Amino acid sequence: MRHVTAGPFVGEPPLASAAPRNVKLKRRDQPAIFDPDQDIILWLSKNTPTSFDELIDIRYSLYHRCSCAEYRVKRLNNEELTIAGRQGSLHIVSNQARRLLLTKLRDLAKENGWRGALPRIRLGRST
């Protein structure tokens, strides 16, 4: 029969951890630092669509990777592209970064009440 003790075992070395102690771990609470031409949030703050039509244009440019209205797109390869707006250009380095920008635009549309293919408009009754 085994005896259960509440104290630490005497004479056994402590277990070694799987990760070395001198490895510096990334902290999730610190924002990532990007070059100014690759910072999506910074670029979007300066080039926020002011109307629903501008939102449609920028989303079209990002989905189809082509120029539309005032947004100019230059494809560098399959994933990388540069999009130029009113206040500067943004270098998108991956498809994941492009999807992040589209997500931020979708959130912006929800905040402004822009939904679906047309802005949300309350129509009056016709008699």
C-alpha positions in Angstrom: 0.0 0.0 0.0 1.3 3.5 -0.8 1.6 6.3 1.6 0.5 9.8 0.6 2.5 12.7 2.0 1.7 16.4 1.8 5.3 17.6 1.8 7.9 17.7 -1.0 9.9 14.6 -1.7 13.3 14.6 -0.3 16.3 13.6 -2.5 14.6 14.0 -5.9 15.9 16.6 -8.2 13.4 19.2 -9.5 12.0 18.5 -13.0 13.7 20.4 -15.8 11.3 22.6 -17.8 10.9 22.0 -21.5 11.9 25.6 -22.5 15.3 27.0 -21.6 15.2 29.8 -19.0 17.3 32.2 -21.0 14.9 32.4 -24.0 13.0 35.7 -24.0 9.3 35.2 -24.5 7.1 37.6 -26.5 4.7 39.7 -24.5 1.2 39.8 -25.9 0.3 43.0 -24.2 2.9 45.1 -26.1 1.7 46.2 -29.5 3.8 45.1 -32.4 6.0 47.8 -34.0 5.9 48.0 -37.8 7.5 50.3 -40.3 5.2 53.3 -41.1 4.6 51.9 -44.6 3.4 48.5 -43.1 1.3 49.7 -40.2 -2.2 48.9 -41.1 -3.9 50.7 -38.2 -1.9 53.9 -38.7 -2.6 53.9 -42.5 -6.3 53.3 -41.9 -6.5 56.1 -39.3 -5.2 58.5 -42.0 -7.2 57.1 -44.9 -10.5 56.2 -43.3 -13.3 56.1 -45.8 -15.5 59.1 -45.4 -18.5 57.7 -47.3 -20.0 54.4 -48.2 -18.9 54.8 -51.8 -15.2 55.1 -50.6 -15.7 52.0 -48.5 -16.9 50.1 -51.5 -13.9 51.3 -53.6 -11.3 50.4 -51.1 -12.8 47.0 -50.4 -13.1 46.3 -54.1 -9.4 47.2 -54.5 -8.4 44.9 -51.7 -10.5 41.9 -52.8 -9.6 42.1 -56.5 -6.1 43.5 -56.0 -6.6 46.2 -58.6 -7.0 50.0 -58.7 -10.4 51.5 -58.1 -11.4 55.2 -57.9 -8.8 57.0 -55.7 -7.1 53.9 -54.4 -4.2 52.7 -56.5 -2.9 49.2 -56.2 0.4 47.9 -57.3 0.9 44.1 -57.1 4.4 43.0 -56.2 3.8 39.2 -56.2 1.0 36.8 -55.4 0.6 38.0 -51.8 2.4 41.4 -51.6 0.9 44.6 -52.8 1.0 48.3 -52.2 -2.1 50.4 -51.9 -2.0 54.1 -52.1 -4.8 56.3 -50.6 -5.3 60.0 -49.9 -2.6 60.3 -47.2 0.1 57.8 -48.2 0.7 54.2 -49.2 0.6 50.9 -47.4 2.8 47.9 -48.1 0.8 44.8 -47.5 3.2 41.9 -47.0 0.8 38.9 -46.8 -2.7 37.7 -47.4 -3.2 37.7 -43.7 -2.4 41.4 -43.5 -4.8 42.1 -46.4 -7.5 40.2 -44.5 -6.8 42.2 -41.4 -7.4 45.4 -43.2 -10.6 44.1 -44.7 -11.8 43.1 -41.2 -11.0 46.5 -39.8 -13.0 48.1 -42.7 -15.9 45.8 -41.9 -15.8 46.9 -38.3 -15.7 50.5 -39.4 -18.7 49.9 -41.6 -20.6 48.4 -38.7 -19.8 51.5 -36.5 -21.1 53.8 -39.2 -24.2 51.8 -40.0 -23.1 50.8 -43.5 -24.5 47.4 -44.1 -24.7 45.1 -47.2 -24.6 46.4 -50.7 -26.3 49.7 -49.9 -26.2 51.9 -46.8 -28.9 51.3 -44.3 -31.7 53.8 -45.2 -35.1 54.0 -43.6 -37.6 54.5 -46.4 -40.7 56.6 -45.8 -44.2 55.1 -46.3 -45.9 55.7 -49.6 -49.6 56.0 -49.6 
